[in-house]
């Protein structure tokens, strides 16, 4: 059988995606994936997927992404990008047998794997990285250096492998500018951003079939992982000093990847307590010095941001070379004496970052980055609920940990076949932790149901959009089988 044109196109796009790309900050398949996994294991993700989605294995539960449940363009885009990920690192999901009439087969990966795959996916194609910059002082995104034209920057991006010749000719090549990272997370043009996360979460609860809900949950995890990757890149000094050259050359990122790989990335700093954000974007930049970009920019240098101004006033560089230190870094900045270049004196000492500096930077930065990622993941899934049935068959919904604004509570019933249908929908008033509402259902409404599920959709007490959910199993415990005791042995 000859493959269809659509399938041939998918294969061509796969080949384009796997083409060697430049190093762009923290390496996706090792550092970003490792940071994301460490953050997930330190977060409440495991408990929440068990309680909200009835996944008994939690973050190790296998989930399928069924392309049939997505639009044609969305399915093809995700399929080829996911299949192009590093299989050796375990990011490329398992390809399941293709069903009759399907152009794209279903993909399978466990919950933690999908989350990590989302972090890696955020760096593919490389053009997305233009939107990962945020100036640690101003909050601005990537901008061109003085004297660099848009045409020159676009041509350089093609040479570096970030853009293609077709993009250059169509005017879509990277021109040395980009959205600020916090804006990119919230941008409607970001197919792995906050809007996709919110939309997919709602479908993961309310979709009629189990297959559709499972695919939507995969989209939730991919989007969450991608947003965490954008956050994690603000823990690379090059991204917060507008240092595109250092991002492309990647000396710091290369050393981090070689030293820690994926499995060796340190756990989040348990002692660090970032200020609770009102919006996810504030974890990157909050304008008050509490965002990760601000913390990184104020204490660390990148290769292209080193100037004489970096040396504290009054510092004397004595000897032929050495290091400047800070309270947390023994090797903050390296310097070396230069030979005499001018009459009557020596040229200023050379200032640079070497492997010792990079090692010290990583040892401090990575645990901080992991902690911010952990806080970010918990923030995205905030607002835990608990369900119970009262004696008169009313569903009582308790709010455990998050003050909520007004919203809508939708109650769904799930049958043994996995199909769900809406039973009731009621409005809720602003609430503090405690009883959020009680929805009368009646015994007849519960007939033939195996599970009750609720989706709360509204705004939190900071007036930010929030979705959360919970589920309650209705299966009655089966009666224990009667055991007939064995006859006692006769005694003489």
C-alpha positions in Angstrom: 0.0 0.0 0.0 1.4 3.4 -1.0 1.5 6.0 1.9 -0.8 8.9 1.6 0.4 12.4 0.7 -0.6 13.5 4.2 1.6 10.8 5.7 4.5 11.7 3.3 4.1 15.3 4.5 4.3 14.2 8.1 7.5 12.3 7.4 9.0 15.3 5.7 8.2 17.5 8.6 9.7 15.0 11.0 12.9 15.1 9.0 13.0 18.9 9.2 12.5 18.8 13.0 15.3 16.4 13.7 17.8 18.4 11.8 20.6 19.4 14.1 19.8 22.6 15.9 22.0 25.0 17.9 22.4 24.8 21.6 19.9 27.2 23.1 20.5 27.8 26.8 19.8 25.0 29.2 19.7 21.8 27.1 16.1 20.6 26.7 16.6 16.8 26.7 18.9 16.8 29.7 18.8 19.9 32.0 15.3 21.2 31.4 13.8 17.7 31.5 15.8 16.9 34.7 14.7 20.2 36.4 11.1 19.5 35.4 11.1 16.0 36.7 12.8 17.0 40.0 10.2 19.7 40.5 7.3 17.4 39.7 8.5 14.8 42.2 8.8 17.5 44.9 5.4 18.9 44.1 1.8 17.8 44.8 1.4 16.5 41.2 1.4 12.8 42.1 -1.4 13.2 44.7 -3.4 15.5 42.5 -3.5 13.2 39.5 -4.6 10.4 41.7 -7.3 12.4 43.4 -8.5 14.5 40.5 -8.3 12.0 37.6 -8.5 8.6 39.4 -5.1 7.6 38.1 -4.0 5.0 40.7 -0.3 5.0 39.6 -0.1 8.8 39.8 2.8 10.3 37.9 3.7 6.8 36.7 0.3 6.1 35.1 0.6 5.6 31.3 -1.6 7.9 29.2 -2.4 7.8 25.5 -2.5 10.8 23.1 -5.0 9.8 20.4 -4.6 12.1 17.3 -8.2 11.4 16.3 -9.3 13.5 19.3 -7.5 16.6 18.0 -7.9 18.8 15.0 -5.9 17.6 11.9 -3.3 20.4 12.1 -2.9 20.1 15.8 -2.5 16.3 15.7 0.1 16.4 12.9 2.1 19.2 14.6 2.3 17.4 17.9 2.9 14.0 16.4 5.9 14.9 14.3 7.5 17.1 17.0 7.0 14.5 19.7 8.4 11.6 17.6 11.4 13.8 16.8 12.4 14.0 20.5 15.4 12.2 21.8 14.4 8.5 22.1 17.7 7.7 23.9 16.6 10.0 26.8 13.1 8.5 26.8 11.3 11.7 25.7 9.9 10.3 22.4 6.6 8.5 23.4 5.9 5.0 22.5 4.3 4.5 19.1 1.2 2.3 19.3 -0.1 0.1 16.4 -2.0 2.2 13.9 -5.7 1.4 13.6 -7.4 0.9 10.2 -8.0 4.3 8.5 -5.7 6.2 10.8 -2.9 8.3 9.3 -1.3 9.0 12.7 -1.0 6.3 15.4 -1.6 6.9 19.1 1.3 7.7 21.3 1.8 6.5 24.9 4.0 7.8 27.8 3.5 8.0 31.5 2.4 11.2 33.3 5.9 12.3 34.3 7.2 11.5 30.9 4.6 13.7 29.2 5.4 16.6 31.5 9.2 16.3 30.7 8.4 15.9 27.0 6.5 19.3 27.2 9.7 20.9 28.6 11.8 19.5 25.8 9.1 20.4 23.2 9.2 24.1 24.2 12.7 24.2 22.6 11.5 22.7 19.3 11.6 24.3 16.8 14.5 26.5 17.9 12.6 29.7 16.8 10.5 29.5 20.0 13.5 30.3 22.1 13.4 33.9 20.9 10.5 34.3 23.4 12.3 32.9 26.4 14.2 36.1 27.2 13.3 38.6 29.9 15.5 41.4 31.1 16.0 41.0 34.8 15.9 44.8 35.4 13.2 46.0 33.0 11.1 42.9 32.1 11.7 43.5 28.4 12.1 40.6 25.9 14.9 39.9 23.4 16.1 43.0 21.6 18.8 43.7 19.0 22.1 45.1 20.1 22.8 48.7 18.9 23.9 48.8 15.3 22.4 45.4 14.4 19.7 45.6 11.7 16.7 43.3 11.4 18.0 41.9 8.1 21.4 41.2 9.6 19.9 39.5 12.6 17.6 37.4 10.4 20.4 36.3 8.2 22.5 35.3 11.3 19.6 33.3 12.6 19.5 31.3 9.4 23.3 30.7 9.6 22.9 29.6 13.3 20.2 27.1 12.3 17.4 28.9 14.3 15.5 30.0 11.2 15.1 28.5 7.7 15.8 30.1 4.3 12.1 29.9 3.6 11.4 31.9 6.8 14.0 34.4 5.8 12.4 34.9 2.4 8.9 35.2 3.9 10.0 37.6 6.6 9.3 35.1 9.4 13.0 34.5 10.4 14.1 35.6 13.9 15.0 39.2 13.6 16.8 39.5 17.0 13.6 40.4 18.9 10.9 38.4 20.7 8.1 38.6 23.3 9.2 38.8 26.9 9.0 35.3 28.4 6.0 36.2 30.7 4.1 37.5 27.7 4.9 34.4 25.7 3.4 32.2 28.4 0.1 34.1 28.2 0.2 34.7 24.4 -2.7 33.2 22.4 -0.1 32.4 19.7 1.7 30.0 22.1 0.2 26.5 21.4 1.8 25.2 24.6 0.9 28.2 26.8 -1.5 29.1 29.5 -4.6 29.3 27.3 -4.0 25.8 25.9 -3.5 24.5 29.5 -6.8 26.0 30.7 -8.8 24.8 27.7 -7.3 21.3 27.8 -7.9 21.0 31.6 -11.6 21.6 31.1 -11.8 19.0 28.4 -9.8 16.5 30.6 -12.7 16.6 33.0 -15.8 17.3 30.9 -15.2 15.4 27.6 -17.7 12.7 27.0 -15.4 9.8 26.3 -12.5 8.4 28.3 -10.2 8.6 25.2 -10.9 12.3 24.7 -10.3 13.1 28.3 -7.0 11.1 28.4 -5.8 13.0 25.3 -6.8 16.3 26.8 -4.9 15.4 30.0 -1.8 14.8 27.9 -2.2 18.3 26.5 -2.4 19.6 30.0 0.9 18.0 30.9 2.6 19.1 27.7 1.6 22.7 28.3 2.6 22.6 31.9 6.0 21.2 31.1 6.5 23.8 28.3 5.6 26.7 30.7 8.0 25.3 33.3 10.8 25.2 30.7 10.3 28.9 29.9 10.4 29.6 33.7 13.5 27.5 34.0 15.4 29.3 31.3 15.2 32.5 33.3 17.6 30.7 35.6 20.3 30.9 32.9 22.1 34.3 33.1 22.2 34.7 29.4 18.4 34.9 29.1 18.1 37.7 31.7 21.0 39.8 30.3 19.7 39.9 26.7 22.8 37.9 25.8 21.8 36.1 22.6 25.4 35.3 21.7 25.9 33.4 24.9 22.7 31.5 24.4 23.8 30.4 20.9 27.3 29.6 22.0 26.1 27.9 25.1 29.3 27.5 27.2 27.5 27.6 30.5 24.6 25.4 29.3 27.1 22.9 27.8 29.0 22.5 31.0 25.7 22.0 33.0 24.5 19.3 30.6 27.9 17.5 30.7 28.2 17.6 34.5 24.6 16.8 35.6 23.0 15.2 32.6 19.3 14.6 33.2 19.3 12.3 36.2 21.9 14.2 38.1 20.1 17.5 38.3 19.8 18.5 42.0 16.5 18.5 43.8 14.7 21.8 44.5 16.1 23.9 47.3 13.9 23.0 50.3 15.0 26.1 52.2 14.1 28.6 49.5 10.5 30.0 49.8 9.6 32.2 46.9 6.8 34.7 47.4 3.5 33.2 46.5 2.6 34.5 43.1 -0.8 36.0 42.1 -0.1 35.0 38.4 2.3 32.4 37.0 4.2 35.1 35.1 5.3 36.7 38.5 7.5 33.7 39.1 9.6 34.9 36.1 9.4 38.6 36.7 7.3 40.5 39.3 8.9 43.9 39.2 9.8 43.7 42.9 12.9 41.6 42.7 11.2 38.3 43.6 11.0 36.7 40.1 13.6 34.2 39.1 14.8 36.4 36.2 15.4 39.3 38.7 17.2 37.0 41.2 19.4 35.6 38.5 20.3 38.9 36.9 21.2 40.5 40.2 23.8 37.9 41.2 25.1 36.2 38.1 26.9 37.3 34.9 26.7 35.9 31.4 29.6 35.8 28.9 28.5 38.7 26.9 27.3 40.9 29.7 30.7 41.3 31.4 32.0 44.9 31.5 34.3 46.9 33.8 31.2 48.1 35.6 30.8 44.5 36.9 33.8 44.9 39.1 32.7 46.5 42.4 34.1 50.0 42.9 37.4 50.1 44.7 38.3 46.5 43.9 42.0 46.1 43.2 43.2 43.2 41.1 46.5 42.2 42.5 48.7 39.6 40.8 48.6 37.9 37.4 45.1 36.6 37.7 42.5 35.1 40.0 38.8 35.2 40.9 36.4 37.7 42.4 34.0 36.1 45.0 30.6 36.8 46.5 29.1 35.5 49.7 27.6 32.6 47.8 30.2 32.1 45.0 33.9 31.4 45.4 34.4 31.8 41.6 32.1 34.6 40.5 34.3 36.3 37.9 37.8 35.3 36.6 40.4 37.8 35.6 43.9 37.7 34.1 46.5 40.3 33.6 47.2 41.3 30.0 50.6 42.2 28.6 51.5 45.9 28.2 49.7 47.3 25.2 50.1 51.0 25.8 53.0 53.3 26.7 53.4 54.0 30.4 51.1 51.2 31.6 49.3 48.0 31.2 46.0 47.3 29.5 43.0 46.6 31.8 42.8 43.0 33.1 40.8 40.6 31.0 37.5 39.6 32.7 35.8 36.3 31.8 33.9 33.3 33.1 35.7 29.9 33.1 34.7 26.3 34.0 35.2 27.0 37.7 32.8 29.9 37.5 30.3 27.8 35.6 30.5 25.0 38.1 29.8 27.4 41.0 27.0 29.1 39.1 25.3 25.8 38.4 25.6 24.6 42.0 23.7 27.6 43.3 21.3 28.2 40.4 19.9 24.7 39.6 18.3 24.1 43.1 16.8 27.6 42.9 15.4 27.0 39.4 14.0 23.7 40.6 12.2 25.3 43.5 10.6 28.0 41.3 9.5 25.2 38.9 8.0 23.3 41.8 6.1 26.3 43.0 5.0 27.0 39.4 3.6 23.5 39.0 1.7 23.6 42.3 0.3 27.0 41.3 -1.0 25.8 38.0 -2.9 23.0 39.8 -4.0 25.0 42.9 -7.4 24.8 44.5 -7.9 21.3 45.9 -11.5 20.0 46.4 -12.9 17.0 48.3 -16.3 15.4 47.6 -18.6 13.4 49.8 -22.3 12.2 49.6 -24.7 13.1 52.4 -27.4 10.8 53.7 -30.0 12.5 51.4 -27.9 12.0 48.3 -26.6 15.5 48.0 -23.0 16.0 46.8 -21.0 18.2 49.3 -18.0 20.0 47.9 -15.3 21.2 50.3 -12.6 23.6 49.4 -9.3 22.6 51.1 -6.6 25.2 50.5 -7.4 28.1 48.2 -9.6 31.1 48.6 -11.8 31.4 45.6 -13.9 34.1 43.9 -17.2 33.4 42.2 -17.5 30.6 39.7 -19.5 27.7 38.3 -19.6 24.2 39.7 -20.4 21.6 37.2 -21.3 18.1 38.4 -20.9 15.2 36.0 -21.8 11.5 36.3 -19.6 8.8 34.8 -21.0 5.4 33.7 -19.2 2.1 33.7 -18.5 2.6 30.0 -16.4 5.7 30.8 -18.9 8.1 29.3 -19.7 11.2 31.2 -22.7 13.5 31.2 -23.5 16.7 33.0 -25.9 16.3 35.9 -26.1 19.8 37.3 -24.4 23.1 37.1 -24.6 25.7 39.8 -23.0 29.1 40.6 -20.9 29.6 43.6 -20.1 32.7 45.7 -16.6 33.7 46.8 -15.5 31.2 49.3 -12.8 30.5 51.9 -11.5 27.0 52.7 -14.5 25.0 53.9 -17.8 23.9 52.4 -18.0 25.3 48.9 -21.4 24.1 48.1 -23.9 21.2 48.4 -25.7 20.0 45.2 -28.8 17.9 45.7 -28.8 14.9 43.3 -31.2 12.3 44.5 -30.8 8.5 44.4 -32.3 8.3 40.9 -29.6 10.5 39.4 -26.9 8.3 40.9 -28.3 5.1 39.4 -26.0 3.3 37.0 -23.1 5.7 37.8 -19.7 4.6 39.0 -18.2 8.0 39.6 -19.1 11.6 40.3 -16.9 14.3 39.0 -16.9 18.1 39.5 -15.3 20.9 37.6 -15.0 24.3 39.3 -14.4 27.2 36.8 -14.0 30.8 37.8 -11.5 33.1 39.4 -9.4 33.1 42.5 -9.3 35.8 45.1 -6.8 37.7 43.0 -9.3 37.7 40.1 -7.2 35.3 38.1 -8.7 32.5 36.0 -8.7 29.1 37.8 -10.0 25.6 37.1 -9.9 22.8 39.5 -11.7 19.4 39.8 -12.3 16.4 42.0 -13.9 12.9 41.7 -15.7 10.5 43.9 -16.0 6.8 43.2 -19.4 5.3 43.8 -18.6 1.6 43.4 -19.7 -0.3 46.5 -17.2 -2.6 48.0 -17.9 -6.2 46.9 -18.9 -8.5 49.7 -16.0 -10.7 50.9 -16.4 -14.3 49.8 -17.6 -16.7 52.4 -14.9 -19.0 53.5 -16.0 -22.4 54.8 -13.6 -23.6 57.5 -11.8 -26.8 56.8 -13.0 -29.8 58.9 -10.8 -30.3 61.9 -8.7 -33.4 61.9 -10.2 -36.3 63.9 -8.5 -36.9 67.2 -8.0 -40.2 68.7 
